[in-house]
């Protein structure tokens, strides 16, 4: 029995409907009519023998089978876009939307500052940045790529490391004058600490000394926060100390508003990474932004001043 060709168009339409969350929204973005989108989904479900989408008068959601199929369907859509971009005349003006996930504090502080040149260079490319410390699913949530500050675990995602991000134990000089300057991690239990809840091991600080090796401490935490920006005013006010990423405190350290505690002990540095879906084929507009950000963020101000 001959096997039929897969209905690639219907799978791509399904991926767009799942991404947008509505038939009409997907039809509008794809330049199709609502009946065309509806028929494509119906054709696909009839061929499979089960429903991919659960429809009510008020909402649209994925069935269990739809969730299981979405990853590959999204790859079909992205690969189709990439193939067409690659095949198009390279003199064609790049255009379209690029969706990027990035950490809130980092994005607010640095992304806006580096983008004007890109917008001038590529006036037909639109950008959609979702700034959050939440770890998103790039494929399921419809992102073209993400910026992440982390020690990346092994995964099927492609990644490109841009620069190192040190974690520094910091506090105000007045705080250290009043409470003492710790010389060993064990002493941190006697200090007031502020902690970021998004760290890999919540409430656990690891330090390494070139002579004495590794020490692990669980400090006495007075304030937890899921965004490290919130902690800086408290640090400056002399209310405690925290393990902060260097990009959030480099100016305060330069100006003497904060100082590094235990300078002989080091926390394991993180990295600023570009993280991309596993498909190496990307639309031209996406690759242009990836290459631009990789260059713009490779030598950040906290590492050069």
N, C-alpha and C positions, 0 to 999 in steps of 0.2 A: 504493500500500500504506500502510495506516495504521500510524503508529508507536506502539508501546506506551509507556505512561507508565513512567518509570524507577522501579525498585524502591527508593525512598528509604529505607524501613525497613531493608532488607537492607544498604544502603550504610552507614547509621548504625551498625548492629550490627557490620559489618566494621571500621569505624573504632574502635569500642570494644574489640573483640577485639584489634586491633593495638596499641592503647594499653595494655591490661592485660597482654597476652601469653598469655592463656589463654581457652578457651571458658567454663570454669566461673566464672572471675573476672568476665568480662564479663556472664555470665548473672546472677550475684549482684548486680552493681552496677546492671544494667538492670531487675532484678526479673522476669526471664524464666526459663524452664526451660532446662536444657542442651540438650534436643532442639530447642527452638525456635531457639536461637542456631545450632546446627549446621545445621538445615534452611535457615535464612536464608542462611548462607554457601554451602551447597550449591546453593540456588536461584540465587544470584547467579553462581556459577561456571558452572553449567549454561547460564545465559542468555548469558554472555560467551563460553563455549567455551574457557576456560583457567583455570588455578588461580591464586588470589590468595594462598593460604597453603600452606606446606609443612608437613605434619604427620608427626611420628614419635612413638614411644611416650614419648619423653623431652622433646621440645621442639616449639615452634611458631615458625615464622619466616615472613617475607614472601617471596614469590617476586619476581622482577624486575618482573612486571606488578603485583603487589600494592604494591610500593614506589612505582611510578609512579602508582597510583590513590589512594594514601593521603591525599595533600594535599587533593584535592577531596572525598573521603569524610569527612575530618575536618571540612571546612567544612560539609558537610551536617548532620553531628551537631551542631556548635556553633550553626549557624543555626536548626536545629529547636529546640534548647534555648532560644535567645534569643527566638524567636517565641512559644513557650509562656509564657515569663516575662513578655514584654511584654503578652501577651493576658490573663494572669491578673489577678485583682483586685489592685490596688495595695495594698490593706489586708492582703493575705496576708503572713504573716511570711516574710521571705527565708530560704531554707535551701539546704543543699547544700555541695559541696566546691569550693574554689578552689585551683588549683595555680599556684604562682609560682616562677620562677627568679630568684635574686639573687646578687650577688657575695658570697663567703664573709666577707671582713673587714668589709664594710659591713653585711651582714645580721646578723652576730654583734654588732656594736657598736651598731646603731641600730634594727633592725626590732623586736626584742623590746620595746624601750622604748616604742614608739609604738602597739603593738597592744592593750593592755588596754582602752582606751576602745572600740575596735571590737568586741572580744569581748563586752563588756558590752552594747553597743548592739544587736548581732545574735547572740543566743545560739544560733541554729539554723544559722549558717554555720560550716563547718569549713575550716581552712586547712592547706595542704600546701606548705611552703617547701623548695625544693631549693637549698641554698647551695653554690655552686661558682664558680670563676673560669672554668670551661669555657663556651664559647659554645654554647648549646643551639639546636636547631631547634624553635621554639615549636609548630608544627603537628605535626610527626612525633613529637615527644616528649610531646605531650599537655598542654602548659602553656597556661594562660589568658592570661598575660602575663609579662613579665620586667622586672626593674629592671637597667639596665646603666649602667656608668660608662665612657664612651668618647666618641670623636668618631665619630658614626655615619656610615656610608657610606650611599649611596642604596640603597634596597631597597623591596620591596613591603610591608614591615611598616609599621604605623602607629606613630608615636612622639609622645611628649609630654615636653618638656624641663622638668625641675623646678627645677634650680638648677645653678650652675657648681661645678666641682671643680678648684681650682688644683693644679698639680704644683709642689712646692717642693724646692729643693736644700737638704738639711738635714744637720747633723752636730752632735756635742756640742761645747760651748765648749772642752773640754780637747783634743779632736782638732784643732780649728782653731788653738789656742794652740801645739800641738806641730808641726803640719804646715804652718801658714800659712793665711791666708784668701785663696782665689782671687779674682781680680778680672776674669778673662777665661776663657771656656770652654776655651780651649786649655790652660790651666794644670791642668785636671782630669785630664789624662793622667798627671800626677805624683802623683795622689792615689789612695788605695784606695777603690774604689767597690763598692757593692752594687746589684744590678739585678734588676728584676722581669721575668720571662721572658714575661709576657702582654702586654707593650706592643706597639704596632702595629709598631714597628721595633726589634727586639730588639738591645740593646746600643748603640743610637744615641740620643744626647740632643741635642735641638734647643733653642736659646735665641734670644731676640730682645731687642735693645736699642733703645730709642727713637731713639738717635742713630746707632748703628753697624750696625743691621740684624740679619740672622740669622747665627748660627754653629752649625755642626754638629760634634759631637765624639763619638768612641768612647772612653769612659773605660777605664781599666785595672780590669777587674771581678775582684774576689776571690771574691765569692759571688753565685750566681744563685739565685733563688727564684721559684716559681710562686704564692706568696702573700706579699704585701708585709708582712703582720703580723710575719712571722718576722724582718724586718730591724730593727725598732725596738729590741729589746734590744741588738743589735750597735751600732747608732748611739749609743744612750745610753751604752754602755760605752766609747765613743771609739775604735772600731775602724775607722771609715771614714765615708763620706758616701753619700747616696742621694737619688734623685729620688722623693719620696713624695707620695701624694695628701694634700691638706690635712686630710681627715677622720681620717687616721691619726695625725697629729702635732700637731694644733692645741693640745691640752692641754699637751704637752711644750714647745711654743713659748711658750705663755702662761706656763708656770712656769719658763722659762729652762733647762730640762733639755736642750733642743736649740735651735739657732739657724739662721737662714736664711743660706746662703752666696750670694755674688754677688747681693745684693738688687736691683741695677740691671738684671739680666738675667732674663728671664721665659721659662718653658716654656709652650707652648701649653696652655691649660686644657682640661679635659675637661668633660663634662656628665653629670649624673645624669638618666637618661631612663626613662620608662615606655615599654616596647615591646610592641605588641600585634599579634596576627594581622591580616591585611588586612581581614577581615570586620568592618564597623562595628557589626553586631548582636552584642550580648553578653548573656548571662544577667544578670538583675538583681543576683545576688550578686557577680558579677565586677565589674560597673560600680560597685557600692557600695564595694568594696575599692579599686578604681582611684581613685575620687574621694577616698576617705579618705586614702590614702597620698599622693596629689598635694598635698593640703592639709597633711598632717602633715610632709612632707619638703621643702616649698617654702622654709622658712626654717630651715635646719639650724643646730645650735649652733656649728659652726665658722665660720659666716658672720655670726653675730649677737653673739658674745662678743668 
